[in-house]
């Protein structure tokens, strides 16, 4: 049985998704993100070292609009992720 995190990651691997979540400071944020290989940068060993604190409650994604890696907590999701392309 898949976890919630695995379900979210599977959807993100299909293409661009929109997710709305509440940031740690209380602001609401809309993000277009993905884990589809066509969008991801080449592997960067230094950047990968920064992902060592991810937990089952956190999803790391590629922010398509900001062109960078971002994270959000699963329990902070207001809506989505919804596949948009």
MIMAR-7258 format. One record per residue (C-alpha): residue in three letters; x, y, z. Coordinates in steps of 0.05 Angstrom, whole numbers, padded with zeros to 5 digits, always signed. Layout:
# MIMAR-7258
ALAXYZ/...
# end
This chain:
# MIMAR-7258
UNK+00000+00000+00000/UNK+00027+00068-00019/UNK+00037+00123+00031/UNK+00007+00192+00020/UNK+00077+00217+00003/UNK+00086+00163-00050/UNK+00019+00180-00081/UNK+00038+00253-00085/UNK+00106+00237-00115/UNK+00073+00190-00167/UNK+00027+00246-00190/UNK+00085+00296-00193/UNK+00124+00247-00237/UNK+00068+00252-00289/UNK+00079+00326-00305/UNK+00068+00396-00278/UNK+00023+00401-00218/UNK-00006+00458-00179/UNK-00005+00454-00104/UNK-00028+00505-00053/UNK+00001+00501+00017/UNK+00012+00542+00079/UNK+00084+00562+00091/UNK+00115+00559+00160/UNK+00105+00634+00168/UNK+00030+00626+00156/UNK+00029+00654+00084/UNK-00008+00614+00032/UNK+00033+00595-00029/UNK+00013+00569-00098/UNK+00067+00530-00133/UNK+00073+00497-00200/UNK+00120+00438-00188/UNK+00140+00371-00215/UNK+00183+00309-00208/UNK+00178+00293-00283/UNK+00247+00277-00310/UNK+00238+00325-00370/UNK+00238+00384-00322/UNK+00291+00364-00272/UNK+00363+00391-00277/UNK+00422+00345-00285/UNK+00443+00311-00221/UNK+00482+00359-00176/UNK+00519+00322-00120/UNK+00525+00385-00078/UNK+00450+00400-00083/UNK+00433+00328-00067/UNK+00471+00333-00001/UNK+00420+00385+00021/UNK+00363+00334+00017/UNK+00385+00293+00076/UNK+00333+00321+00125/UNK+00272+00300+00085/UNK+00221+00260+00125/UNK+00158+00222+00109/UNK+00120+00287+00122/UNK+00160+00329+00072/UNK+00160+00327-00004/UNK+00217+00357-00044/UNK+00197+00382-00114/UNK+00223+00421-00172/UNK+00189+00490-00173/UNK+00178+00502-00248/UNK+00168+00577-00242/UNK+00226+00590-00193/UNK+00272+00540-00228/UNK+00295+00509-00163/UNK+00283+00456-00111/UNK+00230+00470-00058/UNK+00198+00431-00001/UNK+00130+00430+00030/UNK+00099+00392+00088/UNK+00043+00344+00069/UNK+00001+00369+00128/UNK+00006+00440+00102/UNK-00028+00426+00035/UNK-00091+00468+00025/UNK-00106+00439-00045/UNK-00074+00394-00096/UNK-00029+00372-00123/UNK-00070+00376-00186/UNK-00040+00355-00253/UNK-00041+00414-00301/UNK+00002+00388-00358/
# end
